[in-house]
Amino acid sequence: MNLNRYKITGNERINLNDYPTTENKSHDNEKIRDEIIPPLVDRLKDLHLRMNAEEKHGVLVVLQALDAAGKDESISYIFSNLNPQGLKTTTLGKPTEEEMKHDYLWRLHDALPARGEVGILNRSHYEEVIAPRIHDVLLEGDYPEGTDENTIWPFRFEQIRNYEKYLHENNFHIVKFFFNMSKHEQKERLLERMKDPDKQWEFSFSDVEEREYWDDYQKVFEEMLNETATDYAPWYVLPADDEWHSRRLVNEIMVDLLERLDPKYPEMTGEDKEKLEEYIKRLESE
């Protein structure tokens, strides 16, 4: 599959309306779930084990979307299959009182992966250029000198680009997924949650309240994608109405990234290898 059709690197400005929310893949759900995704997950597991053993690279995965777009399901069906020792999942929700005393990227530090790990951000630092714009909740201390409610956003976009470049230059690779969902599909998924007693725990009243700002969110998302997509930290815009197709794409994109990193299991050499042979003989002779 041509993954570049979903990829944004910032080389040219995009219109979010040009990216479909569906590719009419829902009729292939069973085939994608039962035949296509399992071998992809197996390949991803193998690459992740190699990366975890090599401890040379880290990968930061950003999942960004409105509610019910499929972020949690991607974690459940794909990333939960990876070795827990090399996996770190963090949800960055509404800032706590302690977090609000610091700069807006401060709370990201503990969520970053170590070398050998995949770190997943279910919502991310991008909340800091989304929600505050929709709801105008920035405090006076959040504004750098010389900025106001309009000029602060280009300032933050530049800071995020620079921060992600710093991570990339230190062997922490960033892949960002935007789940592009239609308003109609979100309505159907929210209604399903609300009507099913077994799914009502997933529902929040704010999910419906936020729909009032749908058009505002789409404008902010489009600017976010244009201003923070780079060659070293690209965005992938997924047709999120097609749930299983989107999960397949996440898996394929992750496999593609790790294959390019080409992680390898460490090999013993010199005295360690000689000692290994000695210990093998010792155990075999017991």
C-alpha positions in Angstrom: 0.0 0.0 0.0 1.2 3.5 -0.8 1.6 5.1 2.6 2.7 8.4 1.2 -0.8 9.3 0.2 -1.6 9.7 3.9 1.7 11.4 4.8 2.2 15.1 5.4 5.7 16.5 5.7 5.1 20.2 5.5 6.6 20.6 2.1 3.3 22.0 0.8 0.2 23.3 2.5 -2.8 20.9 2.6 -6.5 21.3 2.9 -8.0 18.9 5.4 -11.1 18.5 3.2 -8.9 16.9 0.6 -8.3 14.0 2.9 -11.2 11.6 3.0 -12.7 10.3 6.3 -13.5 7.0 4.6 -12.2 4.9 1.7 -15.2 2.6 1.8 -13.3 -0.2 3.4 -15.9 -1.1 6.0 -17.1 -4.1 3.9 -13.6 -5.5 4.2 -13.6 -5.4 8.0 -13.5 -9.1 8.6 -10.7 -9.7 6.1 -8.6 -6.9 7.4 -9.2 -8.0 11.0 -8.6 -11.7 10.5 -6.2 -12.0 7.6 -4.3 -8.7 7.1 -3.6 -7.3 10.6 -2.4 -10.5 12.4 0.8 -11.0 10.3 1.4 -7.2 10.4 1.2 -7.4 14.2 3.6 -10.3 14.2 6.1 -8.4 12.1 5.8 -5.3 14.3 6.3 -7.5 17.5 9.5 -8.9 16.0 10.9 -5.5 15.0 9.9 -4.1 18.4 11.8 -6.9 20.2 14.9 -6.2 18.2 14.7 -2.4 18.9 14.1 -3.1 22.6 17.2 -5.4 22.7 19.4 -3.0 20.6 18.6 0.1 22.7 19.7 2.4 20.0 16.5 4.1 18.9 13.3 5.2 20.6 10.0 5.9 18.9 7.3 8.4 20.0 3.8 7.7 18.7 1.3 10.6 18.8 -2.4 9.8 18.5 -4.5 12.8 18.0 -8.3 13.1 17.2 -11.7 14.0 18.5 -13.5 11.6 20.8 -14.6 8.2 19.4 -12.2 8.4 16.4 -10.3 5.2 17.3 -7.2 6.1 19.3 -8.0 3.8 22.2 -8.8 0.9 19.8 -5.5 1.3 18.0 -3.8 0.9 21.3 -5.9 -2.1 22.2 -5.7 -4.0 18.9 -2.1 -3.1 17.9 0.2 -1.7 20.5 -1.0 -3.9 23.4 0.5 -6.8 21.5 4.0 -5.5 21.9 6.5 -6.4 24.7 5.3 -4.5 27.8 9.0 -4.0 28.8 9.5 -1.9 25.7 6.2 0.0 25.7 5.1 3.2 27.5 1.6 4.6 27.1 0.6 8.0 28.4 -2.6 10.0 28.2 -2.2 13.8 28.4 -5.5 15.1 29.5 -6.5 18.4 31.0 -3.4 19.9 32.8 -3.3 19.4 36.5 -2.7 22.3 38.9 0.9 21.3 39.2 1.4 21.0 35.5 -0.1 24.5 34.9 2.8 25.9 37.1 5.3 24.9 34.4 5.9 25.5 30.7 3.4 23.7 28.5 5.9 21.0 27.3 7.1 20.2 30.8 4.6 17.4 31.4 5.7 15.7 28.2 9.1 14.8 29.7 8.0 11.8 31.8 6.0 10.4 28.8 9.0 10.2 26.5 10.3 6.7 25.7 13.8 5.5 26.5 16.0 4.1 23.8 14.6 0.7 22.9 11.0 1.8 23.8 7.9 2.8 21.9 6.2 5.6 23.7 2.5 6.2 22.9 0.8 9.5 23.6 -3.0 9.1 23.6 -3.6 12.8 23.2 -0.4 14.7 23.4 1.4 18.0 23.6 -0.7 19.0 20.6 -3.6 19.5 23.0 -1.7 22.7 23.9 -2.4 24.2 20.4 -5.9 22.8 20.1 -8.1 23.1 23.3 -6.8 26.5 24.4 -7.7 28.0 21.0 -11.2 26.6 21.1 -12.0 27.6 24.6 -9.6 30.5 25.3 -8.2 29.2 28.6 -4.7 30.4 28.5 -3.5 32.2 31.6 -1.5 35.5 31.6 1.7 33.6 32.4 1.3 31.4 29.4 2.1 34.2 27.0 5.7 34.8 26.0 6.8 38.4 26.0 5.5 40.2 22.9 2.8 37.7 22.1 -1.0 37.9 22.3 -4.0 35.6 21.7 -3.2 35.6 18.0 0.6 35.6 17.7 1.2 33.0 20.4 0.2 30.1 18.1 2.9 30.5 15.5 5.3 30.8 18.4 4.1 27.5 19.9 4.2 25.8 16.5 7.8 26.8 16.1 8.7 25.6 19.6 7.1 22.2 18.9 8.9 21.8 15.6 12.2 22.6 17.3 11.5 20.2 20.2 10.6 17.4 17.9 13.7 18.1 15.8 15.8 17.9 19.0 14.3 14.5 19.8 14.9 13.2 16.3 18.5 14.3 16.3 19.0 12.3 19.5 17.6 9.1 17.9 14.0 9.4 19.1 11.8 9.1 16.0 8.4 10.7 16.0 5.3 9.4 14.0 2.1 11.3 14.4 -1.4 9.9 13.5 -4.4 12.2 13.0 -7.7 10.2 13.0 -9.8 12.1 10.4 -13.4 11.3 11.3 -16.6 12.7 9.9 -19.2 14.4 12.1 -21.8 11.8 11.1 -19.6 8.9 12.0 -18.8 10.4 15.4 -22.5 10.8 16.1 -23.2 7.2 15.3 -20.3 6.0 17.6 -21.4 8.3 20.4 -24.9 7.1 20.2 -23.7 3.5 20.3 -21.8 4.2 23.5 -24.7 6.0 25.1 -27.3 3.3 24.3 -25.2 0.3 25.2 -24.9 -0.2 29.0 -21.6 -2.1 28.5 -20.1 0.9 26.7 -21.6 3.8 28.7 -18.4 4.0 30.8 -16.6 5.2 27.6 -19.0 8.1 27.2 -18.5 11.6 28.6 -21.1 14.4 28.4 -18.4 16.7 27.1 -18.1 14.5 24.0 -21.5 15.8 22.9 -20.9 19.3 24.1 -17.6 19.6 22.1 -19.5 18.8 18.9 -20.8 22.4 19.0 -17.3 23.5 18.1 -16.9 21.0 15.2 -16.1 23.6 12.5 -13.6 25.4 14.8 -11.9 22.1 15.5 -11.5 21.3 11.8 -9.8 24.7 11.2 -7.5 24.3 14.1 -6.6 20.7 13.1 -5.8 21.9 9.6 -3.5 24.6 10.8 -1.9 22.2 13.3 -1.1 19.7 10.5 0.3 22.4 8.2 2.4 24.0 10.8 3.9 21.0 12.5 4.3 18.4 9.8 8.0 17.9 9.0 10.3 15.4 7.3 11.6 14.3 10.7 8.2 14.2 12.4 5.5 13.7 9.7 1.7 13.5 10.3 -0.4 10.7 8.8 -4.0 11.5 8.2 -6.1 8.4 8.6 -9.6 7.8 7.1 -11.0 7.1 10.6 -14.5 6.3 9.6 -13.0 3.0 8.4 -12.0 1.6 11.8 -10.2 -1.6 10.8 -8.6 0.0 7.7 -7.2 2.8 10.0 -5.7 0.2 12.3 -4.1 -1.6 9.4 -2.6 1.7 8.3 -1.2 2.4 11.8 0.4 -1.0 11.8 1.8 -0.7 8.3 3.3 2.7 9.0 4.9 1.5 12.2 6.4 -1.5 10.5 7.7 0.7 7.7 9.4 3.0 10.3 11.0 0.2 12.2 12.2 -1.6 9.1 13.9 1.6 8.1 15.6 1.8 11.5 16.6 -1.9 10.9 17.2 -2.9 14.6 19.3 -5.9 15.3 19.8 -8.2 18.3 23.2 -7.5 19.9 25.9 -10.0 19.3 28.4 -11.3 21.8 32.0 -10.9 20.9 35.5 -11.3 22.4 35.7 -12.4 26.0 31.9 -12.4 26.5 31.4 -14.9 23.6 34.2 -17.2 25.0 32.5 -17.0 28.5 29.2 -17.9 26.9 30.6 -21.0 25.3 32.1 -22.0 28.6 28.8 -21.6 30.4 27.0 -23.5 27.8 29.4 -26.5 28.2 29.0 -26.2 32.0 25.3 -26.5 31.9 25.3 -29.2 29.3 27.6 -31.3 31.4 25.4 -31.2 34.5 
